[in-house]
Amino acid sequence: MSGAQPVVVFWFGWGIHVMVVLSFLVQVTLLLLADIRRRKDWPVLKVIIWTGYTLADMTAVYALGHMSVLCSAPEHHLMALWAPLLLVHLGGQDNITAYAIEDNQLWLRHLQTFVLQVVAAGYVLYASTVFSRPSLLRSATILMSVVGVLKYGERVWSLRGADKYASSSLSATSYKDFRAEREYRLSLAPKGGKKVDPPRDRIVIIAHSLLHVPKQMFKGPTRYVKNKSAKTYSGEYMLKVAEAQLSMMYDLLYTKAAVVHTVYGMCIRVISLPFTVAALLLFHAMRVRDSDGYRRADVIVTNLLLTGAVVLEAMSLVRSVFSMWTAALLAGTKWHELASAIASAERGVIWTVKMLMRSEAYWSGYMRKHNMFKVFFHTDYSTGSKLAKSIGREDWWDSMFYSRSTRVPAAIMDKVLELVSTAKYGEVGLMSRARGVNAVNRREEHELVALIKALNLELADSFLVWHIATNVYISWYNDQDTQGLHFKRESRQLSNYMFFLLAARPYMLPYPVTRHRYVQLCHDSVTHLRCCTAEKLRLAVSDQKVNLMKRCPLQPDTERSIIGFPSPVNNSSDNKAK
């Protein structure tokens, strides 16, 4: 106990200072790093941002509670100004309000916390007797209290606005009229076709004008893009528009963009920066008038918090002015020339970030991948999987730790553009329902086409079947002497990406896809399969080809079958026992 006494003494005297400074440093960290994760999928970066996002509320709430005990002491009179500054910290930074999409669904909890923390800050001000007599400190405290309540309320309002796009609604049904409206349909010019692409600085403006399309996709199923201009754009240009929309949807889901670029958000920025600057000037004037009335440590921390708040508010204002949202909103007004200038400046910043980070302009350019056979292998041999299984968390472990990021191959994007650009009106629905029939048809595999149509697989089952088929076929190809399998790498990566969506992001798939089939497959593999690899599965399929095509019961093969059939010896002994 005596060894811990110095720690207790230190924490009693300096604990509140440590927590307040830590709260400020967490806000600086989030401001600098939160935007990077939309363009880089670095695990270390994710850990840092997640830790900062979690600590941001914890440190501020703890500091407010601890402050309510100490602020009544005369030597800690300056702590009255720290309470509204902690409310500003709880309001968070403009570039991150939610770490995961599910965080938006907790806006009611944040609203409750907002009320409680405002009451706690009010109690700190009451206990410190800062309002007992007129002073410069009281004026600075009032100004920062207004800023703190506005900034914290803005965060709660942003979470509420993003909740309608949250994960629970991504798989929801939507009662919409899906009738085609030909006069509003946006068409894409095929490669080499006639193009009427606007200048590059119009990408953001067009993306914003069509933002209702991805919003509808997040709310529920949709089929058609409506564009009143009815212009024909090239596929490459519309791909850039889609990338800008992807960045905008990220802003709507994870940042304060939905509130910042409204009249309410503009008023907050008009108020917050001047009020914070005024509070800093009042603090310095107070120091000149009464330089010996406060502890040196309290003065240093207060100066750090106020100066940091001014810098953060200034950066917030600059970011909101020179953003794609501002350019898009001004485009339809008499300030369209200013909008073009802002769009050009924003595009220059994006280009610089792209060069420095070696990423795409508006998104990471990466996709996740998840391979069923690697999961099966690690489940059998990995110590981590065995430990996770012992505590009933193997599903979470397998989905999280056996998925990786890979750059999206240019061949995949080119193929998507080709399919979309050359698809005739009304063919998109047929493509989405084909489930691999078209690919097999091109190879004139009529028996397989008949089998696929007869099976009438659900979408989740189709994902699993074609993922297995892709791995088995590539395994067979690697054993052959033939030369040149086109798109082998791309096919594997696309298959792994679709399998990742089913395993870890089912809410991104059309309703009513769930991960139930994936979980069932993993359970069956652990229960009935032995050392399942693509090569062994291919050999097993080759052995059972006749029975599979006729959909007859499979026959056990004790030499190399991976299927967990009982051996003939056991069967005969069981029969004798009976």
MOFENZI-V402933 format. One record per pair of residues at least 6 apart in sequence whose C-alpha atoms are under 7 Angstrom apart, sorted by sequence separation. I is the first residue (numbers start at 0). J is the second residue. If there is no record, write none. Layout:
i=[I/I]
j=[J/J]
//
This chain:
i=[69/70/97/188/215/250/251/258/259/329/353/358/378/387/546/130/353/377/378/500/505/546/70/129/330/440/505/70/329/384/387/439/505/555/557/350/543/327/349/212/326/384/436/502/326/501/33/326/502/32/326/29/63/323/321/539/29/323/469/539/322/374/321/536/25/59/279/535/279/374/434/466/25/59/531/530/369/466/529/22/56/275/276/369/528/529/55/206/210/275/368/369/528/529/205/206/367/368/462/527/528/22/195/196/367/368/462/527/22/83/194/195/196/202/203/206/272/367/82/113/194/202/206/366/367/185/194/365/366/18/184/185/196/203/272/365/366/82/184/185/272/365/366/183/184/364/365/19/183/188/364/18/79/179/183/185/187/188/189/79/110/177/184/185/186/187/188/189/109/173/183/185/186/187/188/15/171/172/173/187/79/169/171/268/49/106/169/170/15/79/168/169/15/76/106/70/106/164/459/164/458/71/103/63/67/70/71/103/460/63/66/70/459/96/103/104/84/87/103/474/34/80/83/87/90/474/33/83/86/90/104/26/30/33/86/89/96/103/471/84/87/91/470/471/30/83/87/90/101/260/23/26/86/100/101/26/100/471/411/408/161/161/157/157/154/157/398/398/246/246/149/243/242/203/207/242/204/203/368/146/370/204/369/368/369/368/370/367/369/366/369/143/368/142/143/367/143/142/139/200/139/200/139/200/135/136/135/100/376/98/97/375/96/97/95/96/95/96/372/94/372/93/94/372/93/234/234/74/74/77/93/189/188/189/187/23/220/38/38/39/37/38/37/170/169/169/172/170/171/166/170/170]
j=[75/76/103/194/221/256/257/264/265/335/359/364/384/393/552/137/360/384/385/507/512/553/78/137/338/448/513/79/338/393/396/448/514/564/566/360/553/338/360/224/338/396/448/514/339/514/48/341/517/48/342/48/82/342/341/560/51/345/491/561/345/397/345/561/51/85/305/561/306/401/461/494/55/89/561/561/401/498/561/55/89/308/309/402/561/562/89/240/244/309/402/403/562/563/240/241/402/403/497/562/563/58/231/232/403/404/498/563/59/120/231/232/233/239/240/243/309/404/120/151/232/240/244/404/405/224/233/404/405/58/224/225/236/243/312/405/406/123/225/226/313/406/407/225/226/406/407/62/226/231/407/62/123/223/227/229/231/232/233/124/155/222/229/230/231/232/233/234/155/219/229/231/232/233/234/62/218/219/220/234/127/217/219/316/98/155/218/219/65/129/218/219/66/127/158/123/159/217/512/218/512/126/158/119/123/126/127/159/516/120/123/127/516/154/161/162/143/146/162/533/94/140/143/147/150/534/94/144/147/151/165/88/92/95/148/151/158/165/533/147/150/154/533/534/94/147/151/154/165/324/88/91/151/165/166/92/166/537/489/489/251/252/255/257/255/258/502/503/361/362/267/361/361/323/327/362/327/327/492/271/495/330/495/495/496/496/498/496/498/496/499/274/499/274/275/499/278/278/278/339/281/342/282/343/281/282/285/252/530/253/253/531/253/254/253/254/254/255/531/254/532/254/255/533/255/416/420/293/294/297/315/420/420/421/420/304/509/358/362/363/362/363/363/506/506/507/510/509/510/506/510/511]
//
